């Protein structure tokens, strides 16, 4: 299990951080994820890759945390580089907190898979290949999903 931890801990941590946006909580949930994985390794059926299985456990641990604490996700405003990913020309670069809030509101309205791709790409700083692996999809699927979501967000900003 030590080898699995060494190989996948960064991917799992980045995935959890993309959900929580909290360093300490991400570390805690990552520990719980690997603890649960050790306890349940006999349940792993090789139907997916190990990192997909670990990220599913992590997602469940995150959902458990939300249910127990009844907390809503918060958004960090100190990292603005994610906003420049919306448009390579930076024509729609957002600078004010109100505009950042509007962006996250629009992202939140995207379908679950597209939203997940956005958070993994923007906050988790993962490649499309890593996102595809985590979500048990192809790299191309992750790239297209992100692109279509980006187009939708641009349209939403143009329309209002």
C-alpha positions in Angstrom: 0.0 0.0 0.0 3.0 2.3 0.6 3.8 2.0 -3.1 0.3 2.9 -4.1 0.4 5.9 -1.7 3.6 7.2 -3.2 2.3 6.8 -6.7 -1.2 8.3 -6.3 -1.2 10.6 -3.3 -0.5 13.7 -5.3 -3.4 12.9 -7.7 -5.7 12.2 -4.9 -4.7 15.3 -3.0 -5.1 17.5 -6.0 -8.5 16.0 -6.6 -9.6 16.6 -3.0 -8.2 20.1 -3.0 -10.2 20.9 -6.2 -13.3 20.0 -4.2 -12.5 21.6 -0.8 -10.2 24.5 -1.7 -8.8 24.0 1.8 -5.3 22.7 2.4 -5.8 21.2 5.9 -9.1 19.6 5.1 -7.6 18.2 1.9 -4.8 16.6 3.9 -7.3 15.2 6.4 -9.6 13.8 3.7 -6.6 12.3 1.9 -5.6 10.4 5.0 -9.1 9.1 5.5 -9.2 8.1 1.8 -6.0 6.0 2.1 -7.1 4.6 5.5 -10.4 3.5 4.0 -8.6 2.1 0.9 -6.3 0.0 3.1 -9.3 -1.3 5.0 -11.2 -2.0 1.7 -8.5 -3.1 -0.6 -10.1 -6.6 -0.8 -13.2 -4.8 -2.4 -11.1 -3.5 -5.3 -12.2 -5.5 -8.3 -9.8 -4.1 -11.0 -12.9 -2.7 -12.9 -11.2 0.7 -13.0 -7.7 2.0 -12.4 -6.5 2.4 -8.8 -6.4 6.2 -9.1 -10.1 6.2 -10.2 -11.0 4.0 -7.3 -9.1 6.2 -4.9 -10.7 9.3 -6.2 -14.1 7.8 -5.8 -13.3 7.0 -2.2 -12.1 10.6 -1.8 -15.3 12.0 -3.3 -17.3 9.9 -0.9 -15.3 11.1 2.0 -15.8 14.7 0.9 -19.6 14.0 0.6 -19.6 12.5 4.1 -17.8 15.5 5.4 -20.3 17.9 3.9 -23.2 15.9 5.3 -21.7 15.7 8.8 -20.7 19.4 8.9 -23.6 20.7 6.7 -21.1 23.1 5.2 -21.3 24.6 1.8 -18.3 24.9 -0.5 -16.4 28.2 -0.2 -14.4 29.8 -2.9 -10.9 31.2 -2.5 -10.4 34.6 -4.1 -6.7 34.9 -3.8 -6.0 32.7 -6.9 -7.1 34.5 -10.0 -5.1 32.5 -12.6 -8.1 30.2 -13.0 -10.1 33.1 -14.4 -7.7 33.5 -17.3 -8.5 30.0 -18.4 -11.9 31.1 -19.6 -10.4 32.8 -22.7 -6.9 32.7 -24.0 -7.1 36.3 -25.1 -8.1 37.3 -21.5 -10.8 39.4 -23.0 -13.1 38.3 -20.2 -10.5 38.4 -17.4 -12.3 39.2 -14.2 -10.8 41.4 -11.6 -13.4 42.2 -9.0 -14.7 39.8 -6.3 -18.3 40.3 -7.4 -17.3 39.2 -10.9 -15.5 36.2 -9.5 -18.6 35.3 -7.5 -20.6 35.6 -10.7 -18.1 33.3 -12.5 -18.4 30.6 -9.8 -22.2 30.9 -9.8 -22.2 30.3 -13.6 -19.8 27.3 -13.1 -22.0 26.0 -10.4 -24.9 25.9 -12.9 -23.0 23.7 -15.3 -23.9 20.0 -15.3 -22.1 17.9 -12.7 -19.4 16.4 -14.9 -18.5 19.7 -16.6 -18.3 21.4 -13.2 -16.1 18.6 -11.9 -13.8 19.0 -15.0 -13.6 22.8 -14.4 -12.7 22.4 -10.7 -10.1 19.7 -11.4 -8.6 21.8 -14.2 -8.7 25.2 -12.6 -8.2 24.5 -8.9 -6.6 21.1 -9.0 -4.3 22.2 -11.8 -4.6 18.8 -13.4 -3.9 17.9 -17.0 -6.7 16.7 -19.2 -5.1 13.2 -19.1 -5.2 13.2 -15.3 -8.8 14.4 -15.3 -9.8 11.7 -17.7 -8.2 9.1 -15.5 -9.9 10.4 -12.4 -13.3 10.5 -14.0 -12.8 7.2 -15.8 -13.0 8.9 -19.2 -10.6 9.7 -22.0 -8.2 12.6 -22.2 -10.2 13.8 -25.3 -13.5 13.7 -23.4 -12.0 15.9 -20.6 -10.6 18.3 -23.2 -13.9 18.6 -25.1 -16.0 18.8 -21.9 -13.8 21.7 -20.7 -14.0 23.4 -24.0 -17.8 23.2 -24.3 -18.1 24.4 -20.7 -15.9 27.3 -21.5 -18.0 28.2 -24.6 -21.1 28.1 -22.4 -19.6 30.4 -19.8 -18.5 32.9 -22.4 -22.1 32.9 -23.8 -23.5 33.4 -20.3 -21.2 36.3 -19.7 -22.1 37.9 -23.1 -25.8 37.5 -22.4 -25.8 38.9 -19.0 
